[in-house]
Amino acid sequence: MHDPLTIKGATVQSALTFGTARLAMSDDLRENAARDAQQILEIATGLTRVQMLAQPDRPLREEEAGSFQGMIAQRRGAVPIQHLRGSQEFFGRDFFVSPDVLIPRPETEHIVEEVLRLYPDRNAPLKIADVGTGSGILAITLALEYPKSSVTALDISPAALREARTNAARLGADRIVFLESDLMAAVAGQSFDLIVSNPPYIPQQEASTLHRQVVLHEPHLALFGGEDGLDILRRLIPQASQHLVPGGWQLLETAGRTAALDELLKTGKNQHYVADLQGIERIACVQQA
């Protein structure tokens, strides 16, 4: 039997049918097979969803069909759509992403939203540190939202820092200082108005419950926070409190509020959580006394 995409005259619709059927053969891809096939065809052809709906009989060029087939095969191996596309949107901006960094998640946007609430003056000359910057989404977004701020982005991974620098250059965030650092070691003696972080917080024992695209294609260094998920936070929270000016804030993405996390945050004078869209108290916020 011939593969339908090797036959001259394959169309948008036949490609979508083929891709959806192939992806649906994998149990963990079946639920979103049609959506994934559509997104992959968008990447392969440059067509938008609306254009594909309007032109279901549009023939695929040979190179488009070949690219689509190759990406469907990669997706069957759980390669994330974001890696096939090479980018992911965060707070209205496109960021380059690769297997060297965590793929930006919508939950992390709540950190930016809460910063904007706590510091409504966009012209404030804030000193900001982003610990574990990864692709740079928080450092770059805050640098652009607060154009008079000074931002320091820290990461222990040289590969992540290279990616963050690339994103900063692409998006015009040219005031950020990037430093290779184990948490805040590289900024000893410096003080900040605001410290943000999306640290590794998944308990190691939950690795088997994660989708294989996460386990196989995202850096474990950025995912797992030890047995209970709090190993990095146990080190970061006291470090951050030492680097904050009085009244400054640290905002941290977490797996959710727990008694152990509350205990770690007790050093601050004000403490609250911001819930994500699932109702999980995801963002821990604590103000320096």
Secondary structure in CASP SS format (residue, H / E / C, confidence):
PFRMAT SS
TARGET T0000
AUTHOR 0000-0000-0000
METHOD secondary structure of the structure
MODEL  1
M C 1.00
H C 1.00
D C 1.00
P H 1.00
L H 1.00
T H 1.00
I C 1.00
K C 1.00
G C 1.00
A C 1.00
T E 1.00
V H 1.00
Q H 1.00
S H 1.00
A H 1.00
L H 1.00
T H 1.00
F H 1.00
G H 1.00
T H 1.00
A H 1.00
R H 1.00
L H 1.00
A H 1.00
M C 1.00
S C 1.00
D C 1.00
D C 1.00
L C 1.00
R H 1.00
E H 1.00
N H 1.00
A H 1.00
A H 1.00
R H 1.00
D H 1.00
A H 1.00
Q H 1.00
Q H 1.00
I H 1.00
L H 1.00
E H 1.00
I H 1.00
A H 1.00
T H 1.00
G C 1.00
L C 1.00
T C 1.00
R H 1.00
V H 1.00
Q H 1.00
M H 1.00
L H 1.00
A H 1.00
Q C 1.00
P C 1.00
D C 1.00
R C 1.00
P E 1.00
L C 1.00
R C 1.00
E H 1.00
E H 1.00
E H 1.00
A H 1.00
G H 1.00
S H 1.00
F H 1.00
Q H 1.00
G H 1.00
M H 1.00
I H 1.00
A H 1.00
Q H 1.00
R H 1.00
R H 1.00
G C 1.00
A C 1.00
V C 1.00
P C 1.00
I H 1.00
Q H 1.00
H H 1.00
L H 1.00
R H 1.00
G C 1.00
S E 1.00
Q E 1.00
E E 1.00
F E 1.00
F C 1.00
G C 1.00
R E 1.00
D E 1.00
F E 1.00
F E 1.00
V C 1.00
S C 1.00
P C 1.00
D C 1.00
V C 1.00
L C 1.00
I C 1.00
P C 1.00
R C 1.00
P H 1.00
E H 1.00
T H 1.00
E H 1.00
H H 1.00
I H 1.00
V H 1.00
E H 1.00
E H 1.00
V H 1.00
L H 1.00
R H 1.00
L H 1.00
Y C 1.00
P C 1.00
D C 1.00
R C 1.00
N C 1.00
A C 1.00
P C 1.00
L C 1.00
K E 1.00
I E 1.00
A E 1.00
D E 1.00
V E 1.00
G C 1.00
T C 1.00
G C 1.00
S C 1.00
G C 1.00
I H 1.00
L H 1.00
A H 1.00
I H 1.00
T H 1.00
L H 1.00
A H 1.00
L H 1.00
E H 1.00
Y C 1.00
P C 1.00
K C 1.00
S C 1.00
S E 1.00
V E 1.00
T E 1.00
A E 1.00
L E 1.00
D E 1.00
I C 1.00
S C 1.00
P H 1.00
A H 1.00
A H 1.00
L H 1.00
R H 1.00
E H 1.00
A H 1.00
R H 1.00
T H 1.00
N H 1.00
A H 1.00
A H 1.00
R H 1.00
L H 1.00
G C 1.00
A C 1.00
D C 1.00
R C 1.00
I E 1.00
V E 1.00
F E 1.00
L E 1.00
E E 1.00
S C 1.00
D C 1.00
L C 1.00
M C 1.00
A H 1.00
A H 1.00
V H 1.00
A C 1.00
G C 1.00
Q C 1.00
S C 1.00
F E 1.00
D E 1.00
L E 1.00
I E 1.00
V E 1.00
S E 1.00
N C 1.00
P C 1.00
P C 1.00
Y C 1.00
I E 1.00
P C 1.00
Q H 1.00
Q H 1.00
E H 1.00
A H 1.00
S H 1.00
T H 1.00
L C 1.00
H C 1.00
R H 1.00
Q H 1.00
V H 1.00
V H 1.00
L H 1.00
H H 1.00
E C 1.00
P C 1.00
H H 1.00
L H 1.00
A H 1.00
L C 1.00
F E 1.00
G C 1.00
G C 1.00
E C 1.00
D C 1.00
G C 1.00
L C 1.00
D H 1.00
I H 1.00
L H 1.00
R H 1.00
R H 1.00
L H 1.00
I H 1.00
P H 1.00
Q H 1.00
A H 1.00
S H 1.00
Q H 1.00
H H 1.00
L E 1.00
V E 1.00
P E 1.00
G E 1.00
G E 1.00
W E 1.00
Q E 1.00
L E 1.00
L E 1.00
E E 1.00
T C 1.00
A C 1.00
G C 1.00
R C 1.00
T C 1.00
A H 1.00
A H 1.00
L H 1.00
D H 1.00
E H 1.00
L H 1.00
L H 1.00
K H 1.00
T H 1.00
G C 1.00
K C 1.00
N E 1.00
Q E 1.00
H E 1.00
Y E 1.00
V E 1.00
A E 1.00
D C 1.00
L C 1.00
Q C 1.00
G C 1.00
I C 1.00
E E 1.00
R E 1.00
I E 1.00
A E 1.00
C E 1.00
V E 1.00
Q E 1.00
Q C 1.00
A C 1.00
END
